[in-house]
Amino acid sequence: MMEAILALLFGLLIGSFLNVCIYRWPRDLSVVRPRSHCPACGKTITWHDNIPLASYAILRGRCRHCTERIPLRYPAVELLTGLLFFYFVWTLGPTVAAFKMCVLSALLVGLMFTDYEALILPDELTLGGTAAGLIFAIFTPIYRPESFAPELIVPALLQIGTTGRMASLVEAVFGAALPALFLWFVRWFYEKIRHREGLGLGDIKLIAMVGSFLGLSGALLTLIVGSLMGSIIGYGYIRATGKDPATYELPMGTFLGVAALVIAMTAKVVLPWYGNL
């Protein structure tokens, strides 16, 4: 339990940094300099006003200097990241596997909120996350939804076994590449038929990232669940607000991120894992 509590506190700090990325990357700003400041008045935020969750509560959600309201997104990102870190360390223990899933959850939280606010999925998170997922596959097994696929799909098809480092890496590579290529083809075909963009490249990169962490079955389930969520919730929102369905841009990355988080939290490890090739 102590390790999970420490993970919660660390997750709160990571969530605070994610807030910086969510605000700055869509605006092509550095996440290192300058120091955190109020977007309204420009005043630098002191360390005691930058404590995750606590500072927001103490300041009652307003800037100390100009009293401008601080978006609720800030404590929401911090709390969500902290709870996800707590969950994975609590369920998996202080292991490399837990660290891997914490990294995935942080990436997904950053992408979900960035896409929701700015309709952008930064390459720093999608492409960087894909590289991280492939590296993790060498050191810890691929997780996959047990009810959806009884074993790793690609290694089974290639008849190289379904355990060990090689099987995990192969599943991660194909899990990233195949769904991404399928989405790219759908995007290309839609543009040829409708003469306008129907799917952003960022969504394709996001699915590649998910596949590198959760394998082919995880990426496919993310596509199915995320698409259903986007269709149902998006259609309801368009109808409720009277927006034009032909021009409204749906933050699809947000729905895919939520779906991937749900699948990651319910996935099971492929056993045994002996580190063998």
N, C-alpha and C positions, 0 to 999 in steps of 0.2 A: 504493500500500500504506500509506503514511503516513497518508493521509486515513482509511482503513479502521481503522487502529489508534487514531486519535484518536476515531473514531466508537465503537469498542469501549469506550474509557475513558469517554466521555460516556454511553454506554448503561448502564454500571455505575452511574453517578451517578443516572440516571433510574430505574433499577431500585431503587435505595435509596429514592428518593422514592415509587415505586409501593408499596413495602412499607408506608410510612406510610399511604398511601391505602387499601390493602387492609385494614389493621387498623382504621383510624379511621372511614372513611365508613360501614360497616355499623353502627357504634355511635353515629352522629350526632355525631362529634367533629370539631373543627377540625383540618385538616392543617397549620396554621401554628403554633398555640399549643396547649399548651405545647411546649417542646423535646422531642426524642425521649427517652424514658425507658423503663426496664425495666417491663413490665406487672406483674411479680411483686412487686418491692420498691419501685418508684416512683422509684428513683434516676435522675437525669439522666445520659444517656449522653454522655461527653466526645467531642470531635472525633476523638481518636486511637482511640477504641473504635467509631467509626462509619464507618470506611473500608471501602468495598465489598469483599467477599470477604476482604481481608487481615485485618480485625479479627476476623471469625468464625474464621479459621484460628488467629490468635494466641491468642484466648481459648478455643480448643478448643470452640466452640459453647456457651459458658456465660457468664452474666452475671458481670462482675468482682466485683460486690458480694455478691450472694446465691447465686451459682453455679447459679441456675436455668437449665435448658437452653434455648437459643435455638432456635426452630423452624427446621428445615432449609429451610423456605420462603424465608427471608431470603436466603441465598446463592443459592438456586435462581432466584429472581426476578431478582436482580442479574446472574447469569451468563447467563441466557436472554436478557434484554434486551440485554446487551452483545453477545452473539453475533449476535443479529438485526440490530442496528445495523451491526455489522461486515459481515455478509453483504450487506445492501442497498447500503452505500456501496462495498463491494468490487465488486459486480456492476454497479451503475449509475453509479458515480463520484460525486464531490461535486456532485450536481445537486439541483434542486428535487424531481425524481422520487424520488431516494433519501431526501430529507428527509420527503417525504410517506409513503413506506413505513415509515420509522422511526417516525413518529407513529402510523401504524396498528398497527404491531407493539407499541408501548408500550401503546396502548389495549387491545389484545387480551390482552396478558399481565396487565394489571391486572384485566380482566373475568374472565378464566379463573380466576385464583386467588381472587378475591373470591367468585365463584359457588361454587367448590369448597369454600371455608371457611364461607361464611355464607348461601349460596343467595340472594344479592342481586347485582343488576347495577346499580350506581349510575348515576343519570341524568347525573351529572357526566361520566362516561365515554361512555355511549351517546348521549345527546342532544348533548352537547358534541362528541363525535366525529363525529356526523352533520353538524353545522354545519361542522366543520373539513374533512370530506371534500368537501362542496359547494364550499367556498372553494378548496380545492386543485384541483378540477376546472377552475377557470377558468385556472389557471396551468400545469398540467401534465396530460398525457393520462391517460385512464383505462387501467388495466391490465386485461387479461382473459385467461382461459385460452384459448390459441390453438386447441387441439384441440376445445374445446367450442363456440366461436362464432368463425367466421372474421372477423367484423367486429362493431362495436358494434350491438347488436340494435335498440334503440329508434330511433336516428337513421336506420338503414337502413329501418325500417318507415315512418318519417315522411318519408323521402326528402329529408333535409336534409344528406346527406353523412355520412361517418364519420370525418372528421378536423376539427381546429380546435377553438377554445374552445367554440363553441355546441354542437357535437356532444358534446363531453366533458361539458359541464354538463347537457345533456338526459339523457344516459345516467346520470349520477350521480343526478339528481332521480328519474327513473323507477326506477333501480336501488334507490334507498332506499324509494320509495313502494309499488311494486307487490308485492314480496315481503312487506313489512310488512303491507299490507292483506290479502293472502292469509292470512297467519298469524293476523291478528286475526279474520278470518272463521272460520277453523278453531277458534280458541279459543272464539268465541261459539257456534258450532254444537255443539262438544263439551259446553259447559256446559248448553246447552238439552237435550241428549240424556241426559247423565250426571248433571246437577245438581251438578257439582263442577268446580273449576278443573283443567284439564289442561295449560295452558301459561301461563307467566307473561308479563306485559307487558314485563318486562325482556328476554326472549328476542326479542320483536318489535322492540324498540328496537335491540337488538344487530344484528339482520339489516338494519335500516335503515341503521345505521352502516356495515356491511360493503358494502352496495350503493352508498353514497355514495362509497366509495373504489374498489371493484372493479367497479362497474357491475352490470347486471342478470344477466349470465351468472355473474359471480363470486358474487353473492348466492345464485343458484339452486344453484350447485354447493356452496356452503357449507351450504345447507339439506340437500341430498342426502347429502353426505359426513358432516356432523355428525349427522344423524338416524340414519344407518346405524351410526356409531360408538357413539352413545348407546344404540341398541337392542341391539347385540351386547354391548358392554362392560357396559352397565347390567344387562341380563338375566343375564349371567354373574355379576356381583357380587351380585345379588339371590339367585340360586340358591346361590352359595357361602356367603353369610352367613345365609341363611334368613330374609331380611326379607320383609315383606308387600308384594307388588307393588302392591296397591291403595292403600297409604298411603305408600310410600317416595317421597321427592321426589328426582328425578334432577337433578343440576346440569347441565342441558342447555346452559347458556351456556358451560360449560367445553368441551364437545365441539364446539360451534359455533365457539368461539374457536380451538381446535386446527385444525379444518378450514379456517377462514379464513386462518390463518397458512400452512398448507401450500399453499393455492391462491395466496396472495400471493407466495410464494417461487417458484412455478412459472409465474406469469403472464407474459405478454409485453406490451410496449408497442404500442399502435396507432400505426403510422407511415403517412405522414409527419406531423410535428407542426410546423407553421409559425407557430403562434400566431394563425392567421387566424380570422375569424369565420365 
